[in-house]
Amino acid sequence: QVQLVESGGGLVHPGGSLRLSCAASGSIFSAYSVGWYRQAPGKQRELVAAITARAGKIVYADTVKGRFTISRDNAQNTVYLEMSSRKPKDTAVYYCRLDVGLGVWGQGTQVTVTS
């Protein structure tokens, strides 16, 4: 059974960069797409970025395009989300999801952007 663990969140100031990691257990990780999602207080969970198994296709939400970068290292069973030019509106719990079966979610990592 695959498990996902997010890390790298915290309390940060606007601007600058922050890298989130999503580490997976199990050998099937490299065969499936992975998405980063976020959920702000009182709002629905939304897709931030997604990457296919071999990184041949990447998509971003319009709200983060040009600021966030998703990447993956299949040898390390890890997907990353590099958050640049952070804004207060990026404050949310960030989750990763492995697109296998009905989907496997991590527990989330809180990112709070505040001055």
N, C-alpha and C positions, 0 to 999 in steps of 0.2 A: 504494500500500500504506500502510495507516494504521500509525503508530507512536505509542506512548504513553510519556511520560516523567514519572515521579513526582518530586516534590521537597518539601522542607519538613521532612523528618525530622531527628532528632538526639537528643542526650542531654538530657533534661529532668527537672525535679523533679515530684513529684506535685502535682496541682492546677493551676490556671491553664489557659491555652488554647494550642493549637498548630494551625496550619492546614497541611494537606497539599494539594498541587496535583497534578493530573494533566493534562498538556498533550498535545493530540493534533495530529498533522499530518494533512493530508487534509481533504477537504470533506464526507465522509460522517458525521463525528462527530456532528453535531446530529440525525441521524436515528435514533440508536440509544440504548438504555439503557446506563448505565454503573454498574458496581459497584465498591465498595472492599472488598477482602479483606485478611486478615492471616494471617500464619503465625508462630506462636511456636515457639521451639526444641522439637523433639520432638513437636510437635502438627501436626494436619492444618490445611490452609488453610481458613479459614472466612469466610463472608460477613459483613461489618460493616454495610454500607448499600448501597442501590441506588436509582437515580433513573431514571425513564423519559425519553424524548427531550425532551419538552416540560415535564418536571418535574411532570407531572400526578399521578404516583404515586411515593411514596417509602416505602421499607421500611428498618427497622433491626433488627439483632440485639437480643435482649433485654438482652444484656450491655452495650450502649452506648446504649440508648434513654434519651432525656432528657439525655445527656451529649454526644453527637456530633451534628453536623448536616452533611448532605450537600447540596450545591447545585451548580449548573452555570451557566456563562456560554457559551452556544453561539456568541456573536459572537467570543469569545476561544478557542473550542475547548478549554475547560478545565472540569474538574470539581474541586470542593473538598471536603475533609473537615475540618470544624472540630472539634477534639478539646478538650472542656472537662472540668474535674474529672478530670484524668488520674490513673490508678492504675498501680501497678507491673504489674498483670496486663494492662495495655494494651501492654506491651513486645512488639514483634513487627516483622517486615518487612511493610510495608503495600504492597499492589499495587492497581492499578486495572485493570479489564477492560472492554473495549468489547464489547457483546453483538452481534457481527456474525459470521456464519458460525459457525465453531467457537470463536470468541472471540479477541480480541487482548489480550495482557497487556503491561503495562509491566515494567520491570526491578526495580521495588520500591524502597522507601526505608525505612531502619531507624529505628524509634522506640524509644528506650530510656527508660523512666520509672524513675528511681531517686532515692532521697534521699541 
